[in-house]
Amino acid sequence: MEKNKNLTEWREQLVAKNKSLTEENAKLKTKCQNLEELLNEEETDINDVLELIKKTQFNAGAAVNVGSAQVGPISKFRDLKLK
């Protein structure tokens, strides 16, 4: 009889522990999904910035000849005077 009672208590403890672990697993799964989404957004942002840098470097490399000096696309407007 005592053995039966101990087994019942042990089973109840296991059921409670299983429920607790299942709830924790669900929370961690949701957290993992949120972090994965955030990581994908960050990856997209990083790729956008890298593409912008690449385009900027390409445009800066396309310098315009003014006399004997090389002038980049932005610097050619530095001395522009508006009327």
N, CA, C and O atoms as CSV, one atom per row, in Angstrom:
chain,resi,resn,atom,element,x,y,z
A,1,MET,N,N,0.811,-1.188,0.000
A,1,MET,CA,C,0.000,0.000,0.000
A,1,MET,C,C,0.870,1.275,0.000
A,1,MET,O,O,0.616,2.229,-0.736
A,2,GLU,N,N,1.894,1.247,0.849
A,2,GLU,CA,C,2.817,2.387,0.937
A,2,GLU,C,C,3.545,2.586,-0.390
A,2,GLU,O,O,3.776,3.714,-0.826
A,3,LYS,N,N,3.898,1.483,-1.013
A,3,LYS,CA,C,4.593,1.543,-2.302
A,3,LYS,C,C,3.690,2.186,-3.352
A,3,LYS,O,O,4.148,2.991,-4.164
A,4,ASN,N,N,2.427,1.834,-3.334
A,4,ASN,CA,C,1.457,2.383,-4.275
A,4,ASN,C,C,1.308,3.894,-4.080
A,4,ASN,O,O,1.228,4.645,-5.052
A,5,LYS,N,N,1.272,4.330,-2.824
A,5,LYS,CA,C,1.153,5.757,-2.499
A,5,LYS,C,C,2.390,6.515,-2.994
A,5,LYS,O,O,2.270,7.596,-3.570
A,6,ASN,N,N,3.565,5.948,-2.770
A,6,ASN,CA,C,4.813,6.581,-3.205
A,6,ASN,C,C,4.873,6.700,-4.735
A,6,ASN,O,O,5.303,7.718,-5.278
A,7,LEU,N,N,4.435,5.643,-5.407
A,7,LEU,CA,C,4.422,5.681,-6.871
A,7,LEU,C,C,3.436,6.725,-7.388
A,7,LEU,O,O,3.713,7.405,-8.376
A,8,THR,N,N,2.294,6.854,-6.730
A,8,THR,CA,C,1.298,7.851,-7.129
A,8,THR,C,C,1.852,9.261,-6.940
A,8,THR,O,O,1.688,10.115,-7.811
A,9,GLU,N,N,2.505,9.506,-5.807
A,9,GLU,CA,C,3.108,10.822,-5.551
A,9,GLU,C,C,4.210,11.116,-6.572
A,9,GLU,O,O,4.312,12.226,-7.093
A,10,TRP,N,N,5.019,10.112,-6.844
A,10,TRP,CA,C,6.108,10.275,-7.818
A,10,TRP,C,C,5.543,10.592,-9.196
A,10,TRP,O,O,6.061,11.454,-9.906
A,11,ARG,N,N,4.475,9.889,-9.569
A,11,ARG,CA,C,3.819,10.134,-10.851
A,11,ARG,C,C,3.272,11.550,-10.915
A,11,ARG,O,O,3.429,12.224,-11.934
A,12,GLU,N,N,2.635,12.013,-9.848
A,12,GLU,CA,C,2.085,13.377,-9.804
A,12,GLU,C,C,3.193,14.417,-9.927
A,12,GLU,O,O,3.024,15.439,-10.592
A,13,GLN,N,N,4.319,14.152,-9.286
A,13,GLN,CA,C,5.459,15.065,-9.393
A,13,GLN,C,C,5.977,15.108,-10.834
A,13,GLN,O,O,6.312,16.171,-11.357
A,14,LEU,N,N,6.035,13.938,-11.458
A,14,LEU,CA,C,6.487,13.888,-12.850
A,14,LEU,C,C,5.526,14.617,-13.783
A,14,LEU,O,O,5.961,15.301,-14.709
A,15,VAL,N,N,4.228,14.476,-13.549
A,15,VAL,CA,C,3.234,15.163,-14.368
A,15,VAL,C,C,3.375,16.672,-14.207
A,15,VAL,O,O,3.320,17.413,-15.188
A,16,ALA,N,N,3.558,17.128,-12.958
A,16,ALA,CA,C,3.725,18.562,-12.694
A,16,ALA,C,C,5.010,19.081,-13.349
A,16,ALA,O,O,5.011,20.151,-13.957
A,17,LYS,N,N,6.089,18.327,-13.223
A,17,LYS,CA,C,7.363,18.729,-13.829
A,17,LYS,C,C,7.244,18.770,-15.352
A,17,LYS,O,O,7.759,19.686,-15.994
A,18,ASN,N,N,6.568,17.782,-15.923
A,18,ASN,CA,C,6.369,17.736,-17.370
A,18,ASN,C,C,5.573,18.957,-17.832
A,18,ASN,O,O,5.898,19.564,-18.852
A,19,LYS,N,N,4.539,19.310,-17.085
A,19,LYS,CA,C,3.732,20.486,-17.433
A,19,LYS,C,C,4.581,21.753,-17.379
A,19,LYS,O,O,4.510,22.601,-18.268
A,20,SER,N,N,5.380,21.866,-16.329
A,20,SER,CA,C,6.258,23.034,-16.169
A,20,SER,C,C,7.258,23.121,-17.326
A,20,SER,O,O,7.473,24.193,-17.891
A,21,LEU,N,N,7.860,21.991,-17.667
A,21,LEU,CA,C,8.841,21.975,-18.762
A,21,LEU,C,C,8.179,22.262,-20.104
A,21,LEU,O,O,8.773,22.922,-20.958
A,22,THR,N,N,6.962,21.776,-20.299
A,22,THR,CA,C,6.234,22.034,-21.544
A,22,THR,C,C,5.941,23.521,-21.696
A,22,THR,O,O,6.091,24.079,-22.783
A,23,GLU,N,N,5.520,24.166,-20.598
A,23,GLU,CA,C,5.252,25.613,-20.629
A,23,GLU,C,C,6.532,26.398,-20.905
A,23,GLU,O,O,6.535,27.332,-21.707
A,24,GLU,N,N,7.623,26.011,-20.232
A,24,GLU,CA,C,8.904,26.688,-20.450
A,24,GLU,C,C,9.374,26.494,-21.893
A,24,GLU,O,O,9.902,27.422,-22.505
A,25,ASN,N,N,9.185,25.304,-22.427
A,25,ASN,CA,C,9.568,25.018,-23.807
A,25,ASN,C,C,8.788,25.905,-24.775
A,25,ASN,O,O,9.355,26.432,-25.731
A,26,ALA,N,N,7.496,26.068,-24.528
A,26,ALA,CA,C,6.673,26.919,-25.392
A,26,ALA,C,C,7.155,28.371,-25.345
A,26,ALA,O,O,7.232,29.039,-26.376
A,27,LYS,N,N,7.479,28.854,-24.139
A,27,LYS,CA,C,7.991,30.225,-24.002
A,27,LYS,C,C,9.314,30.394,-24.746
A,27,LYS,O,O,9.521,31.381,-25.452
A,28,LEU,N,N,10.201,29.419,-24.578
A,28,LEU,CA,C,11.507,29.496,-25.243
A,28,LEU,C,C,11.369,29.398,-26.759
A,28,LEU,O,O,12.112,30.040,-27.502
A,29,LYS,N,N,10.421,28.595,-27.206
A,29,LYS,CA,C,10.183,28.471,-28.647
A,29,LYS,C,C,9.717,29.799,-29.226
A,29,LYS,O,O,10.180,30.214,-30.289
A,30,THR,N,N,8.798,30.469,-28.528
A,30,THR,CA,C,8.317,31.780,-28.965
A,30,THR,C,C,9.460,32.796,-28.960
A,30,THR,O,O,9.614,33.580,-29.897
A,31,LYS,N,N,10.251,32.769,-27.901
A,31,LYS,CA,C,11.385,33.696,-27.804
A,31,LYS,C,C,12.373,33.447,-28.940
A,31,LYS,O,O,12.903,34.391,-29.526
A,32,CYS,N,N,12.613,32.197,-29.241
A,32,CYS,CA,C,13.535,31.831,-30.328
A,32,CYS,C,C,13.005,32.333,-31.674
A,32,CYS,O,O,13.763,32.853,-32.492
A,33,GLN,N,N,11.699,32.171,-31.893
A,33,GLN,CA,C,11.103,32.655,-33.140
A,33,GLN,C,C,11.231,34.165,-33.246
A,33,GLN,O,O,11.536,34.691,-34.317
A,34,ASN,N,N,10.999,34.868,-32.136
A,34,ASN,CA,C,11.125,36.332,-32.142
A,34,ASN,C,C,12.561,36.753,-32.430
A,34,ASN,O,O,12.801,37.696,-33.184
A,35,LEU,N,N,13.509,36.048,-31.825
A,35,LEU,CA,C,14.911,36.374,-32.070
A,35,LEU,C,C,15.318,36.074,-33.505
A,35,LEU,O,O,16.119,36.797,-34.097
A,36,GLU,N,N,14.762,35.005,-34.058
A,36,GLU,CA,C,15.062,34.656,-35.450
A,36,GLU,C,C,14.520,35.725,-36.395
A,36,GLU,O,O,15.186,36.101,-37.360
A,37,GLU,N,N,13.310,36.215,-36.117
A,37,GLU,CA,C,12.740,37.293,-36.934
A,37,GLU,C,C,13.591,38.553,-36.829
A,37,GLU,O,O,13.865,39.214,-37.830
A,38,LEU,N,N,14.008,38.879,-35.603
A,38,LEU,CA,C,14.853,40.052,-35.397
A,38,LEU,C,C,16.175,39.902,-36.139
A,38,LEU,O,O,16.660,40.852,-36.755
A,39,LEU,N,N,16.752,38.715,-36.078
A,39,LEU,CA,C,18.009,38.456,-36.773
A,39,LEU,C,C,17.847,38.624,-38.280
A,39,LEU,O,O,18.715,39.196,-38.939
A,40,ASN,N,N,16.744,38.130,-38.822
A,40,ASN,CA,C,16.492,38.283,-40.256
A,40,ASN,C,C,16.324,39.749,-40.636
A,40,ASN,O,O,16.798,40.175,-41.689
A,41,GLU,N,N,15.651,40.524,-39.785
A,41,GLU,CA,C,15.499,41.963,-40.048
A,41,GLU,C,C,16.859,42.656,-40.009
A,41,GLU,O,O,17.155,43.507,-40.848
A,42,GLU,N,N,17.684,42.284,-39.028
A,42,GLU,CA,C,19.013,42.873,-38.918
A,42,GLU,C,C,19.859,42.506,-40.138
A,42,GLU,O,O,20.602,43.338,-40.657
A,43,GLU,N,N,19.742,41.265,-40.589
A,43,GLU,CA,C,20.490,40.839,-41.772
A,43,GLU,C,C,20.084,41.673,-42.985
A,43,GLU,O,O,20.931,42.092,-43.774
A,44,THR,N,N,18.782,41.906,-43.123
A,44,THR,CA,C,18.295,42.726,-44.234
A,44,THR,C,C,18.848,44.145,-44.130
A,44,THR,O,O,19.299,44.717,-45.122
A,45,ASP,N,N,18.810,44.711,-42.920
A,45,ASP,CA,C,19.340,46.064,-42.722
A,45,ASP,C,C,20.827,46.129,-43.055
A,45,ASP,O,O,21.285,47.067,-43.707
A,46,ILE,N,N,21.571,45.135,-42.607
A,46,ILE,CA,C,23.015,45.109,-42.872
A,46,ILE,C,C,23.277,44.996,-44.371
A,46,ILE,O,O,24.146,45.683,-44.907
A,47,ASN,N,N,22.531,44.136,-45.039
A,47,ASN,CA,C,22.703,43.998,-46.490
A,47,ASN,C,C,22.353,45.289,-47.211
A,47,ASN,O,O,23.017,45.654,-48.181
A,48,ASP,N,N,21.312,45.991,-46.749
A,48,ASP,CA,C,20.953,47.281,-47.349
A,48,ASP,C,C,22.079,48.296,-47.171
A,48,ASP,O,O,22.421,49.020,-48.106
A,49,VAL,N,N,22.654,48.349,-45.973
A,49,VAL,CA,C,23.750,49.286,-45.709
A,49,VAL,C,C,24.971,48.929,-46.547
A,49,VAL,O,O,25.625,49.810,-47.105
A,50,LEU,N,N,25.276,47.638,-46.633
A,50,LEU,CA,C,26.423,47.228,-47.455
A,50,LEU,C,C,26.213,47.589,-48.924
A,50,LEU,O,O,27.146,48.023,-49.598
A,51,GLU,N,N,24.990,47.409,-49.417
A,51,GLU,CA,C,24.686,47.778,-50.803
A,51,GLU,C,C,24.829,49.286,-50.996
A,51,GLU,O,O,25.350,49.736,-52.017
A,52,LEU,N,N,24.372,50.060,-50.025
A,52,LEU,CA,C,24.502,51.515,-50.094
A,52,LEU,C,C,25.970,51.922,-50.102
A,52,LEU,O,O,26.369,52.806,-50.860
A,53,ILE,N,N,26.772,51.278,-49.259
A,53,ILE,CA,C,28.209,51.575,-49.224
A,53,ILE,C,C,28.853,51.222,-50.560
A,53,ILE,O,O,29.671,51.976,-51.087
A,54,LYS,N,N,28.473,50.071,-51.095
A,54,LYS,CA,C,29.034,49.647,-52.382
A,54,LYS,C,C,28.697,50.658,-53.476
A,54,LYS,O,O,29.558,51.025,-54.275
A,55,LYS,N,N,27.433,51.110,-53.508
A,55,LYS,CA,C,27.031,52.093,-54.514
A,55,LYS,C,C,27.750,53.415,-54.311
A,55,LYS,O,O,28.157,54.060,-55.278
A,56,THR,N,N,27.908,53.821,-53.057
A,56,THR,CA,C,28.601,55.077,-52.752
A,56,THR,C,C,30.058,54.997,-53.184
A,56,THR,O,O,30.596,55.943,-53.760
A,57,GLN,N,N,30.691,53.868,-52.903
A,57,GLN,CA,C,32.087,53.701,-53.310
A,57,GLN,C,C,32.213,53.676,-54.826
A,57,GLN,O,O,33.168,54.221,-55.381
A,58,PHE,N,N,31.255,53.048,-55.496
A,58,PHE,CA,C,31.276,53.000,-56.950
A,58,PHE,C,C,31.129,54.408,-57.517
A,58,PHE,O,O,31.861,54.799,-58.426
A,59,ASN,N,N,30.170,55.173,-56.971
A,59,ASN,CA,C,29.955,56.540,-57.445
A,59,ASN,C,C,31.150,57.426,-57.134
A,59,ASN,O,O,31.498,58.289,-57.940
A,60,ALA,N,N,31.778,57.236,-55.999
A,60,ALA,CA,C,32.949,58.031,-55.641
A,60,ALA,C,C,34.121,57.661,-56.544
A,60,ALA,O,O,34.980,58.497,-56.825
A,61,GLY,N,N,34.157,56.410,-56.998
A,61,GLY,CA,C,35.223,55.982,-57.896
A,61,GLY,C,C,35.060,56.549,-59.286
A,61,GLY,O,O,36.017,56.589,-60.059
A,62,ALA,N,N,33.847,56.990,-59.617
A,62,ALA,CA,C,33.588,57.568,-60.938
A,62,ALA,C,C,33.856,59.067,-60.867
A,62,ALA,O,O,32.958,59.876,-61.102
A,63,ALA,N,N,35.074,59.428,-60.549
A,63,ALA,CA,C,35.445,60.838,-60.416
A,63,ALA,C,C,35.471,61.504,-61.786
A,63,ALA,O,O,35.723,60.870,-62.811
A,64,VAL,N,N,35.206,62.777,-61.763
A,64,VAL,CA,C,35.148,63.553,-62.999
A,64,VAL,C,C,36.450,64.344,-63.152
A,64,VAL,O,O,36.931,64.940,-62.188
A,65,ASN,N,N,37.013,64.350,-64.348
A,65,ASN,CA,C,38.230,65.110,-64.607
A,65,ASN,C,C,37.901,66.591,-64.765
A,65,ASN,O,O,37.087,66.964,-65.610
A,66,VAL,N,N,38.525,67.423,-63.961
A,66,VAL,CA,C,38.406,68.869,-64.105
A,66,VAL,C,C,39.841,69.385,-64.206
A,66,VAL,O,O,40.563,69.423,-63.209
A,67,GLY,N,N,40.238,69.768,-65.374
A,67,GLY,CA,C,41.636,70.160,-65.597
A,67,GLY,C,C,42.507,68.940,-65.382
A,67,GLY,O,O,42.287,67.888,-65.983
A,68,SER,N,N,43.509,69.092,-64.510
A,68,SER,CA,C,44.404,67.968,-64.244
A,68,SER,C,C,44.054,67.271,-62.930
A,68,SER,O,O,44.669,66.267,-62.572
A,69,ALA,N,N,43.068,67.805,-62.220
A,69,ALA,CA,C,42.714,67.233,-60.917
A,69,ALA,C,C,41.506,66.316,-61.044
A,69,ALA,O,O,40.608,66.553,-61.851
A,70,GLN,N,N,41.502,65.273,-60.239
A,70,GLN,CA,C,40.349,64.381,-60.159
A,70,GLN,C,C,39.382,64.953,-59.113
A,70,GLN,O,O,39.776,65.236,-57.981
A,71,VAL,N,N,38.132,65.115,-59.499
A,71,VAL,CA,C,37.134,65.666,-58.583
A,71,VAL,C,C,36.014,64.653,-58.464
A,71,VAL,O,O,35.446,64.224,-59.468
A,72,GLY,N,N,35.692,64.266,-57.225
A,72,GLY,CA,C,34.605,63.320,-56.988
A,72,GLY,C,C,33.261,63.972,-57.225
A,72,GLY,O,O,33.185,65.199,-57.274
A,73,PRO,N,N,32.207,63.208,-57.373
A,73,PRO,CA,C,30.890,63.733,-57.697
A,73,PRO,C,C,30.336,64.705,-56.662
A,73,PRO,O,O,29.641,65.655,-57.022
A,74,ILE,N,N,30.632,64.483,-55.383
A,74,ILE,CA,C,30.110,65.391,-54.367
A,74,ILE,C,C,30.922,66.672,-54.332
A,74,ILE,O,O,30.361,67.763,-54.234
A,75,SER,N,N,32.234,66.548,-54.412
A,75,SER,CA,C,33.082,67.727,-54.291
A,75,SER,C,C,32.929,68.677,-55.467
A,75,SER,O,O,33.276,69.851,-55.337
A,76,LYS,N,N,32.428,68.225,-56.605
A,76,LYS,CA,C,32.286,69.134,-57.745
A,76,LYS,C,C,31.188,70.165,-57.496
A,76,LYS,O,O,31.132,71.184,-58.185
A,77,PHE,N,N,30.320,69.916,-56.526
A,77,PHE,CA,C,29.264,70.877,-56.197
A,77,PHE,C,C,29.639,71.780,-55.027
A,77,PHE,O,O,28.876,72.683,-54.684
A,78,ARG,N,N,30.783,71.558,-54.416
A,78,ARG,CA,C,31.177,72.309,-53.245
A,78,ARG,C,C,31.256,73.808,-53.540
A,78,ARG,O,O,30.779,74.623,-52.750
A,79,ASP,N,N,31.859,74.171,-54.676
A,79,ASP,CA,C,32.058,75.590,-55.008
A,79,ASP,C,C,30.957,76.147,-55.911
A,79,ASP,O,O,31.089,77.248,-56.446
A,80,LEU,N,N,29.898,75.408,-56.076
A,80,LEU,CA,C,28.792,75.866,-56.902
A,80,LEU,C,C,28.092,77.040,-56.217
A,80,LEU,O,O,27.706,76.954,-55.051
A,81,LYS,N,N,27.937,78.128,-56.956
A,81,LYS,CA,C,27.286,79.307,-56.383
A,81,LYS,C,C,25.932,79.474,-57.045
A,81,LYS,O,O,25.818,79.547,-58.269
A,82,LEU,N,N,24.913,79.532,-56.209
A,82,LEU,CA,C,23.566,79.730,-56.710
A,82,LEU,C,C,23.286,81.212,-56.896
A,82,LEU,O,O,23.688,82.026,-56.064
A,83,LYS,N,N,22.604,81.574,-57.972
A,83,LYS,CA,C,22.324,82.991,-58.240
A,83,LYS,C,C,21.029,83.394,-57.584
A,83,LYS,O,O,20.615,84.548,-57.690
